[in-house]
Amino acid sequence: MKEKEGFSAKATRLADLIEYQEGSVVSRTILDKEAGTVTLFAFDKGEGLSEHTAPYDAIVYVLEGEVRVLISGKPILVSQGEMTIMPAGKPHALEGVSKFKMLLTMIKD
């Protein structure tokens, strides 16, 4: 797939491209290529993703709010403007400390 129409060759404020929905997790794919994906997420407070593993490394960059990321049982608090890497094959989970928006970049081998 190519870049989503309207995002190429211009400045875009990522947090403005996705809105919160009460009691929900919202996602929006920005880029979907064979080498990986770039996806925006908006999580309402207390929402998250249950523990799972992925075959690819993933970068979580927080645009707004705070999220607790568990990687192999180790809690990491990630706040606005910060990022962490969730390594391939390691169990991980996310839980919103507050409402939060994040950019997830998944890199395939």
C-alpha positions in Angstrom: 0.0 0.0 0.0 1.1 3.6 -0.5 1.0 6.5 1.9 -2.5 7.5 2.8 -3.7 10.3 0.6 -3.2 13.8 2.0 -0.3 13.0 4.4 2.6 13.1 1.9 4.9 16.1 1.4 3.3 18.4 4.0 3.5 19.0 7.8 0.8 17.3 9.8 0.1 17.4 13.6 -0.4 13.7 14.3 -2.5 14.2 17.5 -5.1 16.1 15.4 -5.6 13.1 13.0 -7.4 11.0 15.6 -10.0 11.6 18.3 -10.8 9.9 21.6 -14.0 7.9 21.9 -15.4 7.2 25.4 -14.6 3.7 26.6 -12.8 2.8 23.4 -9.6 2.4 21.5 -9.5 4.1 18.1 -6.9 3.4 15.5 -6.0 5.0 12.1 -3.4 3.6 9.7 -1.1 6.2 8.3 1.3 4.0 6.3 1.0 0.3 5.5 4.0 -1.2 3.6 5.6 -4.6 3.3 8.5 -3.4 5.5 6.1 -2.3 8.3 3.2 -0.1 9.4 2.7 3.3 11.1 -0.6 3.6 13.0 -2.1 6.2 15.3 -4.1 5.2 18.4 -6.3 7.1 20.8 -7.1 5.3 24.1 -9.7 6.5 26.6 -8.5 6.5 30.2 -8.1 3.0 31.6 -8.2 1.4 28.1 -5.3 -0.6 26.8 -4.2 -3.7 25.0 -3.9 -7.0 26.9 -0.7 -8.9 27.0 0.4 -10.4 23.7 3.5 -10.9 21.6 4.3 -9.7 18.2 6.8 -11.1 15.7 8.2 -7.6 15.0 9.9 -4.8 16.9 7.5 -1.9 17.6 8.1 1.7 18.7 5.5 3.4 20.9 5.8 7.2 20.7 3.3 9.0 23.0 1.7 12.1 21.5 -0.6 13.0 24.5 -1.1 11.6 28.0 0.6 8.7 29.7 0.6 5.0 29.3 2.0 2.1 31.4 3.8 -0.3 29.1 4.6 -3.8 30.4 7.4 -5.6 28.6 8.2 -9.1 29.9 6.5 -8.0 33.2 8.6 -4.9 33.6 6.4 -1.7 33.9 7.6 1.4 32.0 5.7 4.7 32.3 5.8 6.5 29.0 4.6 10.2 28.9 4.0 12.8 26.1 7.1 13.2 24.0 8.6 9.9 25.1 9.0 6.6 23.4 9.9 3.0 24.1 10.6 0.0 22.0 8.7 -3.3 22.4 11.1 -6.0 21.2 9.9 -8.7 18.9 8.8 -11.9 20.6 8.6 -10.3 24.1 5.2 -10.3 25.9 3.9 -6.8 26.2 0.7 -4.9 27.3 -0.4 -1.3 27.4 -2.7 0.4 30.0 -3.7 4.1 29.9 -2.8 6.0 33.0 -4.8 8.8 31.4 -6.3 9.3 28.0 -3.4 9.0 25.6 -2.6 9.1 21.9 0.3 7.2 20.5 2.1 6.5 17.2 2.9 2.8 16.8 5.6 2.0 14.2 6.1 -1.7 13.5 9.2 -2.7 11.7 9.1 -6.1 9.9 12.2 -8.2 9.3 
